[in-house]
Amino acid sequence: MHTFTPCPVAPGERNLAGCPVGTRGWIVSVQDGPDANRLKAMGLCAGHAIQVARAGDPMVVDIFNSRVALARQLAAGIGITVGTGTFDD
């Protein structure tokens, strides 16, 4: 179980590509497309906790105690809900 620290953005749903470093939340959607299955195989699928470790292109996210680098175009197809509280991986 993890505990959220203060998030640099207000709670709510947003596009992963637009999130600054430190943003934490849950993945709510992954856009269908040629890379969707690859993203899901890396754990980037609805319901999983995620944190932005580096913004830009590529952006780096923490998921399941791993770091994954994503092209900004791929990150743009991932929707997350930002919030506070606790979550399980």
C-alpha positions as CSV (number, residue, x, y, z in Angstrom):
1,M,0.0,0.0,0.0
2,H,1.3,3.5,-0.9
3,T,0.3,6.8,0.6
4,F,-0.1,9.9,-1.7
5,T,2.0,12.9,-1.0
6,P,0.7,16.3,-2.0
7,C,0.1,16.4,-5.8
8,P,1.2,19.3,-8.0
9,V,-2.1,19.3,-9.8
10,A,-5.8,19.5,-8.6
11,P,-7.7,16.2,-8.3
12,G,-9.6,15.1,-11.3
13,E,-9.3,13.3,-14.6
14,R,-6.7,14.4,-17.2
15,N,-4.4,13.3,-20.0
16,L,-1.1,11.7,-18.8
17,A,1.0,13.7,-21.3
18,G,0.0,17.0,-19.7
19,C,0.9,16.0,-16.1
20,P,3.9,17.5,-14.3
21,V,6.5,15.6,-12.3
22,G,5.1,14.2,-9.1
23,T,1.6,13.7,-10.4
24,R,0.1,10.5,-8.9
25,G,-3.1,8.8,-9.8
26,W,-4.9,5.8,-11.4
27,I,-5.1,4.9,-15.0
28,V,-8.7,5.1,-16.2
29,S,-8.3,4.6,-19.9
30,V,-5.8,3.6,-22.7
31,Q,-6.7,4.7,-26.2
32,D,-7.1,1.9,-28.7
33,G,-4.4,1.8,-31.4
34,P,-1.4,-0.1,-32.7
35,D,0.5,0.3,-29.4
36,A,-2.4,-0.4,-26.9
37,N,-1.5,-4.0,-26.4
38,R,2.2,-3.2,-25.8
39,L,1.2,-0.5,-23.2
40,K,-1.1,-2.9,-21.5
41,A,1.6,-5.6,-21.4
42,M,3.9,-3.1,-19.6
43,G,1.2,-2.7,-16.9
44,L,-0.3,0.6,-18.3
45,C,-3.9,-0.4,-18.1
46,A,-7.0,0.8,-16.3
47,G,-7.0,0.6,-12.5
48,H,-3.3,0.7,-12.0
49,A,-1.5,3.3,-9.9
50,I,1.0,5.6,-11.7
51,Q,3.3,8.4,-10.9
52,V,5.1,10.9,-13.3
53,A,8.8,10.7,-12.6
54,R,9.9,12.9,-15.6
55,A,7.9,15.2,-17.8
56,G,8.7,15.9,-21.5
57,D,9.4,13.7,-24.4
58,P,10.0,11.0,-23.5
59,M,8.2,11.1,-20.2
60,V,9.0,8.6,-17.5
61,V,6.4,7.0,-15.2
62,D,6.6,4.8,-12.2
63,I,4.3,1.8,-12.2
64,F,4.6,-1.5,-10.3
65,N,8.0,-0.5,-8.8
66,S,9.3,-0.1,-12.3
67,R,10.1,2.9,-14.5
68,V,8.7,3.1,-18.0
69,A,9.7,5.7,-20.7
70,L,6.9,6.8,-23.0
71,A,6.9,8.9,-26.1
72,R,4.6,12.0,-25.5
73,Q,2.3,10.7,-28.3
74,L,1.7,7.4,-26.4
75,A,1.2,9.2,-23.1
76,A,-1.4,11.4,-24.7
77,G,-3.6,8.3,-25.2
78,I,-3.6,7.5,-21.5
79,G,-6.2,9.0,-19.2
80,I,-5.6,9.2,-15.4
81,T,-7.6,10.3,-12.4
82,V,-5.5,12.3,-10.0
83,G,-6.3,12.2,-6.3
84,T,-5.2,11.9,-2.7
85,G,-5.4,9.1,-0.3
86,T,-3.9,5.6,-0.5
87,F,-3.8,3.0,-3.3
88,D,-2.6,-0.5,-3.9
89,D,-0.5,-1.5,-6.9
